[in-house]
Amino acid sequence: MGGFTLMATNNIKPFATGAGANVLSQAEYEALAALVTGFQSGKASSAQINKALRQATFIAAALAQYVTNKTGQDVLDNGDVTAFITKMAVAFGKDFQALDAGLTSLATLAGGANKLPYFTAADVFSQTDLTLVGRDILGKTTAAQVLVYLAGAPLASPALTGTPTAPTAAAGTNSTQIATTAFVQAIAALLAPLASPILTGTPTAPTADVGTSTTQVASTAYVMNMLRNIGLNQAPQTITNNFDWQTATFASGQSYLVATTNWLNSPPGLTFIAGDTVAINVVMSRTSSRIVVFVVSQQTSSTYKYRYMVVIDGAAGSRTFSIEQVFTSAGATVIPIANGGTGASTAAGALTSLGAAPNASPTFTGTPAAPTAASGTSTTQLATTAFVSGALSDAGIGNATTPFVTDFDWQQADFVTGVIQAFQFSTTLNQPVGVTYLASTSVTIQTLQARGTLFVVKMVPLTSSASNRREYTIVISGAKGSRVFHVNQNYNDDSSTVIPLANGGTGSSTAAGALDALGLGQGSALPVGVPAPWPLATAPSGWLKCNGATFSASTYPELAKAYPALKLPDLRGEFIRGWDDGRNVDTGRAIYSSQSSYGGLINVGTSTLKAAMSDTGTPVMDIISLNGVLFNDETTFKDVVVTPGDNRPRNIAFNYIVRAA
């Protein structure tokens, strides 16, 4: 028997494809609104549904049959989408080749004459213009041929001719970039000559070791180190212990601060008080074996303030010392004027002999004069009357007219203790917040204290108007440009001054206003919510009539606490009765509850009616009308039941009001 091949199965079938199938025509389908929106509410006709199903199943069946034909595999209606996609890929592979990415990229280029395609990335092409020179270079086989063609020099050791040029590097460049003549000239212009250079700015140099004595330039650090090495320029100078006169180094200008308690090999004849510290200053060192020094006590007492000149001879270790006391310690020693002395043994005598006044508390006569110090000087120099007058004038004191500042800036102004300045406050810059004056008001300020960046200033207006005479004390802190101002008003007895509650005042300039501000105004002694009788039809300010009206909690928050239902009691024509609160006289009553009228039972028996009421609190009545018969308080009758109604005592009608705020 011959072989046979079973056809693969395709379960995906087209729907409604037979002749005369119940479907819309193509024109009707394309005109169908549901083609865009889909079927909405209501019912779709079977022809509409069939048309939509046929369009979808027709394509699905054709695609499934294509896959079956190409792969020879079944396409079953089993919902396995992944398996179908795999088969579909196999089917497409029978007829189509996968696109090459590089060729696809190359195919996007618009070819033309003198164009050269090139890769810019993997499988990515671009193109550029190909010139005649480019084609020639591409025809060369070696780099040497290319250089010959371009008439260029090789990178390695090029032999340049003519006047080759190159870009000039920026000043300070330090790389393998070629230096042009312009670059070299620019660098040369920045250098100082070796011979007699004239340096500018702040030239620097390496600091030599202490003791170096060559042609090396000395930096400021070297000079300061050398000075410190010989005991100069030290603040404070260091005390040298165990100073040895035989081995110490002495250089001209050198200074030692030496403790006498532990110095060694001191020259005989140097006498100082026990524990004294002395300064040894080298005034001359002609050779290493001939030295002159001064030795000065640091004592402040004239009794022990010795000073010696010591001449040192000989090499270190075998030195000899010649000592001369410069000033004698004997109080009786008097050096005559001819020899540079005072000719007296006392200060008073010396001053007399010298024709001078004492430094301490001198008593001048006549009209002594002295040079006038420059403005702003603050030293021990004597102040002349001219200096004092100028200083006071600068501070705004003692002037017939205070100088007027026109460009005062609170952030940049200088505040000096005692200085007075005047200006128009409204025109000043960066004014402190909290200072209030009328427009064009002139003010004076005086600096009471200045300490670093903290100042205290008093400000007073130049006005006779009581309503504008506000005084301030201003504390200023911080550096210029970022100052912070703390303003305090100084209260005075001007009629316009009203001291607020926060500062212990009443906050008002009138008695009525003060009472209101202190919460002592009309009815303020009563808590909010307390009803009170009022003799007028209109309630006063802050009060409402007890007429059962509603109110707003946001407007009357305190009243809302007393009446949380936000409705006032209606006391029109009503009496107020005390709450029983456990007394058991009026039991069963809640606070703020109403009670209707009640006549009650008058128990009189056969007694004479005296209008005595029962314990239930029935109002007192002088005359009772029963069924049209009047009974006065002398009538005798038995028990009578009084019908509730308007049973009232004698009364006066007041308007009940309640404090609302």
C-alpha positions as CSV (number, residue, x, y, z in Angstrom):
1,M,0.0,0.0,0.0
2,G,1.2,3.5,-0.8
3,G,1.9,5.9,2.1
4,F,-0.4,8.7,3.0
5,T,-0.1,11.9,5.0
6,L,-2.6,13.1,7.6
7,M,-3.4,16.7,7.4
8,A,-2.9,18.8,10.5
9,T,-6.0,19.9,12.3
10,N,-7.1,23.5,12.5
11,N,-9.8,24.1,15.1
12,I,-10.1,27.8,14.5
13,K,-13.0,28.3,12.1
14,P,-14.6,31.4,10.5
15,F,-18.1,32.3,11.7
16,A,-21.1,33.1,9.4
17,T,-19.3,32.7,6.1
18,G,-21.9,30.7,4.3
19,A,-24.0,32.1,1.5
20,G,-26.9,34.1,2.7
21,A,-25.4,34.3,6.2
22,N,-27.3,36.7,8.5
23,V,-24.7,39.5,8.6
24,L,-24.7,43.2,7.8
25,S,-23.5,44.4,4.5
26,Q,-20.0,46.0,4.5
27,A,-21.6,49.4,3.9
28,E,-24.0,48.9,6.8
29,Y,-21.2,47.7,9.0
30,E,-18.9,50.7,8.2
31,A,-21.8,53.0,8.9
32,L,-22.5,51.4,12.3
33,A,-21.9,53.8,15.2
34,A,-20.9,50.8,17.4
35,L,-17.9,50.2,15.1
36,V,-16.1,53.0,17.0
37,T,-17.8,52.9,20.5
38,G,-18.7,49.3,20.7
39,F,-22.2,48.2,21.7
40,Q,-23.6,50.3,24.5
41,S,-26.9,49.9,26.4
42,G,-29.8,48.2,24.7
43,K,-29.7,45.2,22.3
44,A,-27.6,44.6,19.2
45,S,-29.2,42.8,16.3
46,S,-27.9,39.3,15.4
47,A,-26.8,40.6,12.0
48,Q,-24.6,43.2,13.8
49,I,-23.1,40.7,16.2
50,N,-22.6,38.1,13.4
51,K,-20.8,40.7,11.2
52,A,-18.4,41.6,14.1
53,L,-17.7,37.9,14.9
54,R,-17.2,37.0,11.2
55,Q,-14.6,39.8,10.7
56,A,-12.6,38.6,13.8
57,T,-12.9,34.8,13.2
58,F,-12.2,35.2,9.5
59,I,-8.7,36.6,10.1
60,A,-8.1,34.2,13.1
61,A,-9.0,31.2,11.0
62,A,-6.8,32.3,8.1
63,L,-3.8,32.9,10.4
64,A,-4.4,29.5,12.1
65,Q,-4.6,27.8,8.7
66,Y,-1.4,29.5,7.6
67,V,0.4,28.2,10.7
68,T,-1.0,24.7,10.2
69,N,0.0,24.6,6.5
70,K,3.6,25.9,7.2
71,T,4.3,23.8,10.3
72,G,2.2,20.7,9.7
73,Q,1.2,21.1,13.4
74,D,-2.3,21.2,14.8
75,V,-3.8,24.5,15.9
76,L,-6.3,23.5,18.6
77,D,-8.9,25.6,20.3
78,N,-7.4,24.9,23.8
79,G,-6.5,28.5,24.9
80,D,-2.8,27.8,24.9
81,V,-1.6,31.2,23.6
82,T,2.1,30.5,24.2
83,A,2.1,27.3,22.1
84,F,0.4,29.1,19.3
85,I,2.9,32.0,19.3
86,T,5.7,29.5,19.1
87,K,4.1,27.7,16.1
88,M,3.4,31.1,14.4
89,A,7.1,32.0,14.7
90,V,8.1,28.8,13.1
91,A,5.6,29.4,10.3
92,F,6.9,33.0,9.6
93,G,10.4,31.6,9.6
94,K,9.5,29.4,6.6
95,D,8.8,32.5,4.4
96,F,10.8,35.4,6.0
97,Q,14.5,35.9,6.9
98,A,15.5,37.9,10.0
99,L,16.7,41.4,9.2
100,D,20.4,42.1,9.6
101,A,20.8,45.2,12.0
102,G,23.8,46.5,10.1
103,L,22.2,46.3,6.7
104,T,19.1,47.8,8.1
105,S,21.1,50.8,9.4
106,L,23.0,51.1,6.1
107,A,19.7,51.0,4.1
108,T,18.5,54.1,5.9
109,L,21.4,56.2,4.5
110,A,20.7,58.3,1.4
111,G,23.6,57.3,-0.9
112,G,25.2,59.7,-3.4
113,A,28.4,60.7,-5.1
114,N,31.5,61.3,-2.9
115,K,29.9,59.8,0.2
116,L,31.7,57.4,2.5
117,P,29.7,55.3,5.0
118,Y,31.3,54.4,8.3
119,F,30.3,52.7,11.6
120,T,29.5,54.9,14.6
121,A,28.6,51.9,16.8
122,A,27.9,48.2,16.5
123,D,25.6,47.7,13.5
124,V,25.1,51.5,13.2
125,F,26.1,53.3,10.1
126,S,26.6,57.0,9.2
127,Q,28.2,58.7,6.3
128,T,30.4,61.7,5.5
129,D,31.6,63.5,2.4
130,L,34.6,61.9,0.6
131,T,36.7,64.6,-1.0
132,L,39.4,64.1,-3.7
133,V,42.1,64.4,-1.0
134,G,40.3,61.8,1.0
135,R,40.2,59.4,-1.9
136,D,43.9,60.0,-2.5
137,I,44.8,59.4,1.1
138,L,42.8,56.2,1.1
139,G,44.9,55.1,-1.9
140,K,48.1,55.3,0.1
141,T,49.5,52.1,1.7
142,T,51.8,53.6,4.4
143,A,51.8,56.5,6.9
144,A,55.1,57.7,5.3
145,Q,53.3,58.0,1.9
146,V,50.5,59.9,3.5
147,L,52.9,62.4,5.1
148,V,54.7,62.9,1.8
149,Y,51.4,63.5,0.1
150,L,50.3,66.0,2.8
151,A,53.8,67.6,2.9
152,G,53.7,67.1,6.7
153,A,56.2,66.4,9.3
154,P,56.4,63.2,11.3
155,L,55.3,63.2,14.9
156,A,58.6,61.7,16.1
157,S,61.5,64.3,15.8
158,P,59.9,66.5,13.1
159,A,62.4,68.8,11.3
160,L,60.4,71.9,10.8
161,T,61.4,74.7,8.4
162,G,60.3,78.2,7.7
163,T,58.4,79.9,10.5
164,P,56.2,77.2,12.0
165,T,53.4,78.5,14.3
166,A,51.2,76.9,17.0
167,P,48.4,77.9,19.4
168,T,49.7,80.0,22.3
169,A,49.1,78.2,25.6
170,A,47.5,80.1,28.5
171,A,49.8,81.6,31.1
172,G,50.7,79.1,33.7
173,T,50.3,76.0,31.4
174,N,52.7,73.3,32.3
175,S,52.4,70.4,29.8
176,T,53.9,68.9,26.6
177,Q,52.1,71.6,24.6
178,I,54.5,73.5,22.2
179,A,55.5,76.9,23.7
180,T,55.3,79.7,21.2
181,T,57.4,82.8,21.4
182,A,54.4,84.7,22.6
183,F,54.0,82.3,25.5
184,V,57.7,82.6,26.5
185,Q,57.6,86.4,26.3
186,A,54.5,86.5,28.5
187,I,56.3,84.3,31.1
188,A,59.4,86.4,30.9
189,A,57.4,89.6,31.5
190,L,56.2,88.1,34.9
191,L,59.8,87.4,36.1
192,A,62.0,89.8,38.0
193,P,65.6,90.3,36.8
194,L,68.4,88.8,38.9
195,A,70.2,92.1,39.1
196,S,68.4,94.6,41.4
197,P,64.9,93.2,41.0
198,I,62.0,95.5,42.0
199,L,59.5,93.2,43.5
200,T,55.9,94.1,44.1
201,G,52.9,92.6,45.9
202,T,53.9,90.2,48.7
203,P,57.0,88.3,47.5
204,T,57.9,85.1,49.4
205,A,61.1,83.0,49.8
206,P,62.2,80.0,51.7
207,T,62.9,80.7,55.4
208,A,66.6,80.1,56.3
209,D,67.6,78.3,59.5
210,V,68.3,80.4,62.5
211,G,72.0,81.5,62.5
212,T,72.3,81.4,58.7
213,S,74.6,84.2,57.5
214,T,74.9,84.0,53.7
215,T,73.5,85.9,50.7
216,Q,70.3,84.0,51.0
217,V,67.2,86.3,51.1
218,A,65.9,86.7,54.6
219,S,62.1,86.2,55.0
220,T,60.1,88.0,57.6
221,A,59.9,84.6,59.5
222,Y,63.7,84.4,59.5
223,V,64.0,87.9,60.9
224,M,61.4,87.3,63.7
225,N,63.1,83.9,64.6
226,M,66.5,85.6,64.8
227,L,65.0,88.3,67.1
228,R,63.4,85.8,69.3
229,N,66.6,83.8,69.4
230,I,68.4,86.7,71.0
231,G,65.6,87.5,73.3
232,L,64.0,90.3,71.3
233,N,60.4,90.7,70.1
234,Q,59.0,88.3,72.8
235,A,55.8,89.2,74.5
236,P,56.2,88.1,77.2
237,Q,60.0,87.3,77.2
238,T,60.8,83.8,78.5
239,I,62.7,83.5,81.8
240,T,66.1,81.7,81.4
241,N,66.9,79.4,84.3
242,N,70.3,78.2,85.3
243,F,72.0,81.0,83.3
244,D,75.8,80.4,83.3
245,W,77.9,83.6,83.0
246,Q,80.9,81.6,81.9
247,T,79.4,79.6,79.1
248,A,76.5,81.9,77.9
249,T,76.5,83.2,74.3
250,F,76.5,87.0,74.0
251,A,75.6,88.7,70.7
252,S,75.1,92.4,70.1
253,G,71.5,93.4,70.8
254,Q,70.8,90.1,72.5
255,S,68.5,90.1,75.6
256,Y,68.1,87.6,78.4
257,L,65.5,87.5,81.2
258,V,67.3,85.6,84.0
259,A,66.3,84.3,87.4
260,T,69.0,85.3,89.9
261,T,67.9,82.4,92.3
262,N,69.6,79.8,90.1
263,W,72.1,81.5,87.9
264,L,75.7,80.2,87.8
265,N,79.1,81.8,88.0
266,S,77.6,85.3,88.5
267,P,80.1,88.2,88.7
268,P,81.0,89.2,92.2
269,G,79.5,92.5,93.1
270,L,76.1,92.0,91.5
271,T,73.7,92.6,94.3
272,F,69.9,92.0,94.0
273,I,67.1,91.3,96.3
274,A,66.5,87.6,96.9
275,G,64.3,86.0,94.1
276,D,64.8,89.0,91.8
277,T,64.5,88.6,88.0
278,V,66.9,90.7,85.9
279,A,67.3,91.7,82.3
280,I,70.7,91.1,80.7
281,N,71.1,93.3,77.6
282,V,74.2,92.9,75.4
283,V,75.1,96.4,74.2
284,M,78.4,95.4,72.5
285,S,80.2,92.3,71.5
286,R,83.4,93.4,69.7
287,T,85.0,90.0,69.9
288,S,84.0,86.8,71.5
289,S,86.3,87.8,74.4
290,R,85.3,91.5,74.9
291,I,81.6,92.0,75.7
292,V,79.7,94.8,77.4
293,V,76.3,94.1,79.0
294,F,73.8,95.9,81.2
295,V,72.1,94.1,84.0
296,V,68.8,95.7,85.2
297,S,66.6,94.6,88.1
298,Q,62.9,94.0,87.4
299,Q,62.0,95.3,90.9
300,T,59.6,98.3,91.0
301,S,60.8,99.5,94.5
302,S,63.5,102.2,94.1
303,T,65.2,100.7,97.2
304,Y,66.1,97.5,95.3
305,K,66.1,98.7,91.7
306,Y,69.7,98.1,90.8
307,R,71.4,98.6,87.4
308,Y,74.9,97.5,86.5
309,M,77.2,97.7,83.5
310,V,79.4,94.6,83.2
311,V,82.5,94.4,81.0
312,I,83.4,90.8,80.2
313,D,86.9,89.8,79.2
314,G,88.3,86.4,78.2
315,A,87.2,83.2,76.5
316,A,84.2,81.2,77.6
317,G,85.0,79.3,80.8
318,S,87.7,81.7,81.9
319,R,86.0,85.0,81.8
320,T,86.7,87.9,84.1
321,F,84.1,90.5,84.9
322,S,84.4,94.3,85.6
323,I,81.3,95.7,87.3
324,E,80.1,99.3,87.6
325,Q,76.9,100.1,89.3
326,V,75.2,102.7,87.2
327,F,72.9,104.0,89.9
328,T,73.8,103.9,93.5
329,S,71.4,102.3,96.0
330,A,72.2,105.0,98.6
331,G,69.3,107.2,99.1
332,A,71.6,110.1,100.1
333,T,73.4,110.1,96.9
334,V,72.7,113.3,95.0
335,I,73.9,113.6,91.4
336,P,74.4,117.3,90.6
337,I,72.7,118.8,87.6
338,A,76.0,119.3,85.9
339,N,76.5,115.6,85.9
340,G,73.0,114.8,84.7
341,G,71.5,114.6,88.2
342,T,68.8,116.6,89.9
343,G,71.0,118.1,92.6
344,A,68.5,117.0,95.2
345,S,67.6,113.9,97.2
346,T,63.9,114.5,97.1
347,A,61.4,114.9,94.3
348,A,60.2,118.2,95.6
349,G,63.8,119.4,95.9
350,A,64.7,118.1,92.4
351,L,61.7,119.8,90.9
352,T,62.6,123.0,92.6
353,S,66.2,122.9,91.4
354,L,65.1,122.0,87.9
355,G,62.3,124.6,87.9
356,A,59.7,122.0,87.0
357,A,56.3,120.8,88.3
358,P,55.9,117.3,89.7
359,N,54.4,114.6,87.5
360,A,52.1,113.5,90.3
361,S,49.3,116.1,90.9
362,P,51.2,119.1,89.6
363,T,49.8,122.5,90.7
364,F,50.2,124.8,87.7
365,T,49.9,128.6,87.9
366,G,49.2,131.3,85.4
367,T,47.8,130.0,82.1
368,P,49.6,126.8,81.3
369,A,49.4,125.7,77.7
370,A,50.0,122.4,75.9
371,P,49.7,121.1,72.3
372,T,46.2,120.3,71.2
373,A,45.7,116.6,70.5
374,A,44.1,115.5,67.2
375,S,40.4,114.9,67.3
376,G,39.6,111.4,68.6
377,T,42.9,111.0,70.5
378,S,42.4,108.8,73.6
379,T,45.7,108.6,75.5
380,T,47.3,110.1,78.6
381,Q,48.2,113.3,76.6
382,L,46.9,116.4,78.3
383,A,43.7,117.8,76.9
384,T,43.6,121.5,76.1
385,T,40.4,123.5,76.3
386,A,40.4,123.5,72.4
387,F,40.5,119.7,72.4
388,V,37.7,119.4,75.0
389,S,35.5,121.9,73.1
390,G,36.1,120.0,69.8
391,A,35.3,116.7,71.4
392,L,32.1,117.9,72.9
393,S,31.1,119.5,69.6
394,D,31.8,116.3,67.7
395,A,29.6,114.5,70.3
396,G,26.8,117.0,69.8
397,I,27.3,118.4,73.3
398,G,27.6,122.1,74.1
399,N,26.6,123.2,70.6
400,A,24.2,126.2,70.3
401,T,22.6,124.2,67.5
402,T,22.8,120.4,67.3
403,P,24.2,119.4,63.9
404,F,21.4,117.9,61.7
405,V,22.1,114.5,60.0
406,T,20.4,114.2,56.6
407,D,21.4,110.6,55.6
408,F,21.1,108.7,58.9
409,D,21.1,104.9,58.4
410,W,20.3,102.8,61.5
411,Q,22.1,99.8,60.0
412,Q,25.3,101.7,59.2
413,A,25.5,104.5,61.7
414,D,28.3,104.7,64.3
415,F,27.1,104.8,67.9
416,V,29.6,106.3,70.3
417,T,28.9,106.7,74.0
418,G,27.6,110.1,74.9
419,V,27.3,111.3,71.3
420,I,24.1,113.2,70.4
421,Q,22.7,113.2,66.9
422,A,19.6,114.9,65.4
423,F,17.7,114.0,62.3
424,Q,14.2,113.7,60.8
425,F,13.0,110.3,61.8
426,S,10.8,109.6,58.8
427,T,13.7,110.1,56.3
428,T,16.1,107.7,58.1
429,L,17.0,104.4,56.5
430,N,16.3,100.9,58.1
431,Q,14.2,102.4,60.9
432,P,13.6,100.2,64.0
433,V,10.1,98.7,64.1
434,G,8.0,99.9,66.9
435,V,8.9,103.6,66.8
436,T,6.0,105.9,65.9
437,Y,6.1,109.6,65.2
438,L,4.1,112.0,63.1
439,A,5.5,112.8,59.7
440,S,8.4,115.2,59.6
441,T,9.1,114.8,63.3
442,S,12.7,115.7,64.2
443,V,14.4,113.6,66.9
444,T,17.6,113.5,68.9
445,I,19.3,110.3,69.9
446,Q,22.0,109.9,72.5
447,T,24.1,106.8,72.8
448,L,24.0,105.8,76.5
449,Q,26.2,102.7,76.1
450,A,28.5,101.2,73.4
451,R,30.1,97.8,74.0
452,G,31.3,96.0,70.9
453,T,28.3,95.4,68.8
454,L,25.8,96.2,71.6
455,F,24.5,99.7,72.0
456,V,21.8,101.4,74.1
457,V,20.3,104.6,72.6
458,K,17.8,107.1,74.0
459,M,15.5,108.9,71.5
460,V,13.5,112.1,72.2
461,P,11.4,114.0,69.7
462,L,12.0,117.7,69.1
463,T,8.3,118.7,69.4
464,S,6.1,120.6,71.8
465,S,3.0,118.5,70.9
466,A,2.0,116.3,73.8
467,S,0.4,113.8,71.4
468,N,3.8,113.3,69.7
469,R,6.2,113.4,72.6
470,R,7.0,109.7,72.8
471,E,10.4,108.7,74.1
472,Y,12.1,105.4,73.4
473,T,15.1,103.4,74.6
474,I,16.5,101.2,71.9
475,V,18.9,98.3,72.5
476,I,20.8,97.6,69.3
477,S,22.7,94.3,68.8
478,G,24.7,92.9,65.9
479,A,27.2,94.0,63.3
480,K,26.5,96.7,60.8
481,G,24.1,95.6,58.1
482,S,22.5,92.9,60.3
483,R,21.6,94.8,63.4
484,V,18.6,93.8,65.5
485,F,16.6,96.6,67.3
486,H,14.8,96.1,70.6
487,V,12.5,99.1,71.1
488,N,11.0,100.1,74.5
489,Q,8.8,103.1,74.9
490,N,9.6,105.3,77.9
491,Y,6.3,106.4,79.5
492,N,5.9,110.0,80.7
493,D,3.1,112.2,82.0
494,D,2.0,113.6,78.6
495,S,-1.7,113.3,78.1
496,S,-1.1,111.1,75.0
497,T,0.8,108.5,76.9
498,V,-1.4,105.5,77.7
499,I,0.4,102.7,79.5
500,P,-0.9,99.3,78.3
501,L,-2.1,96.5,80.5
502,A,1.0,94.5,79.8
503,N,3.2,97.2,81.4
504,G,1.0,97.6,84.5
505,G,-1.3,100.4,83.0
506,T,-4.9,100.5,82.3
507,G,-4.6,100.7,78.5
508,S,-6.9,103.7,78.4
509,S,-6.7,107.5,79.0
510,T,-10.3,107.6,80.5
511,A,-11.8,106.1,83.6
512,A,-14.5,104.4,81.7
513,G,-12.1,103.0,79.2
514,A,-9.8,101.8,82.0
515,L,-12.7,100.0,83.6
516,D,-13.6,98.3,80.3
517,A,-10.0,97.4,79.6
518,L,-9.7,95.9,83.1
519,G,-12.9,94.0,82.7
520,L,-14.7,96.3,85.2
521,G,-17.2,97.9,82.8
522,Q,-20.9,97.9,83.1
523,G,-22.1,94.8,84.8
524,S,-18.6,93.3,84.7
525,A,-19.0,92.2,88.3
526,L,-21.6,89.7,87.2
527,P,-20.4,86.6,85.3
528,V,-21.4,86.2,81.7
529,G,-24.8,84.5,81.5
530,V,-26.3,86.0,84.7
531,P,-29.8,87.5,84.1
532,A,-30.3,91.0,85.7
533,P,-33.4,93.3,85.8
534,W,-33.0,96.4,83.7
535,P,-35.3,99.4,83.8
536,L,-35.1,100.3,80.1
537,A,-36.5,98.6,77.0
538,T,-33.2,98.5,75.2
539,A,-30.3,96.4,76.6
540,P,-27.0,98.2,77.2
541,S,-23.8,97.4,75.2
542,G,-22.5,93.9,76.0
543,W,-25.9,92.7,77.2
544,L,-28.8,90.9,75.5
545,K,-32.5,90.7,76.4
546,C,-33.8,87.4,77.9
547,N,-36.4,86.9,75.2
548,G,-35.7,83.3,74.1
549,A,-33.6,84.4,71.0
550,T,-30.8,82.3,69.6
551,F,-27.2,83.5,69.4
552,S,-23.9,82.6,67.8
553,A,-21.2,80.8,69.8
554,S,-18.5,82.4,67.6
555,T,-19.9,85.9,68.5
556,Y,-20.5,85.1,72.2
557,P,-18.2,82.2,73.2
558,E,-18.5,82.8,77.0
559,L,-22.3,83.1,76.8
560,A,-22.3,79.7,74.9
561,K,-20.7,78.1,78.0
562,A,-23.7,79.2,80.2
563,Y,-26.3,78.3,77.5
564,P,-24.8,75.5,75.4
565,A,-28.1,75.2,73.4
566,L,-27.3,78.7,72.0
567,K,-30.7,80.0,73.1
568,L,-31.4,82.7,75.7
569,P,-34.0,82.1,78.5
570,D,-37.3,83.8,77.8
571,L,-38.0,85.6,81.0
572,R,-40.7,87.9,79.7
573,G,-43.6,87.9,82.2
574,E,-41.8,85.2,84.3
575,F,-40.6,85.0,87.9
576,I,-37.2,83.4,88.7
577,R,-37.3,80.7,91.5
578,G,-34.3,79.4,93.4
579,W,-33.2,75.9,92.4
580,D,-34.2,73.3,95.1
581,D,-30.6,71.7,94.9
582,G,-31.5,68.9,97.4
583,R,-33.6,70.9,99.9
584,N,-36.7,68.9,99.0
585,V,-39.0,72.0,99.0
586,D,-39.4,72.0,95.2
587,T,-38.4,68.4,94.3
588,G,-38.0,66.8,90.9
589,R,-36.8,70.0,89.3
590,A,-33.6,70.3,87.2
591,I,-31.7,73.5,87.1
592,Y,-32.9,75.9,84.3
593,S,-36.2,74.0,84.0
594,S,-39.5,75.7,83.6
595,Q,-42.6,75.3,85.8
596,S,-46.2,76.1,84.9
597,S,-48.5,78.1,87.2
598,Y,-50.1,76.1,90.1
599,G,-52.8,77.3,92.4
600,G,-52.7,74.5,94.9
601,L,-54.9,73.6,97.8
602,I,-55.9,76.2,100.4
603,N,-56.5,74.3,103.6
604,V,-58.6,76.6,105.7
605,G,-61.3,74.2,107.2
606,T,-63.7,76.5,108.9
607,S,-61.1,79.0,109.8
608,T,-61.0,82.6,108.6
609,L,-59.0,82.9,105.4
610,K,-55.8,84.9,106.0
611,A,-54.3,84.3,102.6
612,A,-51.7,81.9,104.1
613,M,-50.2,79.8,101.3
614,S,-49.2,76.2,101.2
615,D,-45.6,74.9,101.3
616,T,-45.7,74.5,97.6
617,G,-45.1,78.2,97.3
618,T,-48.5,79.4,95.9
619,P,-48.3,83.2,95.5
620,V,-49.8,85.4,98.2
621,M,-53.3,86.7,97.3
622,D,-55.4,89.4,99.0
623,I,-58.6,88.6,97.2
624,I,-59.8,85.3,95.7
625,S,-62.6,85.1,93.1
626,L,-64.3,81.7,93.0
627,N,-67.0,81.3,90.4
628,G,-67.6,85.1,90.4
629,V,-67.8,85.4,94.2
630,L,-65.1,87.5,95.9
631,F,-63.5,86.4,99.1
632,N,-61.4,88.7,101.1
633,D,-58.9,87.7,103.8
634,E,-61.5,87.8,106.6
635,T,-63.9,85.3,105.0
636,T,-64.6,82.0,106.7
637,F,-65.0,78.9,104.5
638,K,-63.9,75.3,104.2
639,D,-61.1,73.9,101.9
640,V,-61.0,75.5,98.5
641,V,-59.2,74.3,95.4
642,V,-57.6,77.2,93.5
643,T,-57.6,76.7,89.7
644,P,-54.1,77.5,88.2
645,G,-53.9,80.7,86.3
646,D,-52.2,84.1,86.7
647,N,-51.7,83.9,90.4
648,R,-49.3,86.7,91.2
649,P,-48.2,88.9,94.1
650,R,-47.8,92.7,93.7
651,N,-44.9,93.4,91.4
652,I,-43.0,95.9,89.2
653,A,-42.1,95.0,85.5
654,F,-38.4,95.0,84.7
655,N,-36.7,94.0,81.5
656,Y,-34.6,90.9,82.2
657,I,-31.2,91.1,80.4
658,V,-28.2,88.9,80.4
659,R,-24.5,89.8,80.2
660,A,-23.3,88.4,76.9
661,A,-19.5,89.3,76.8
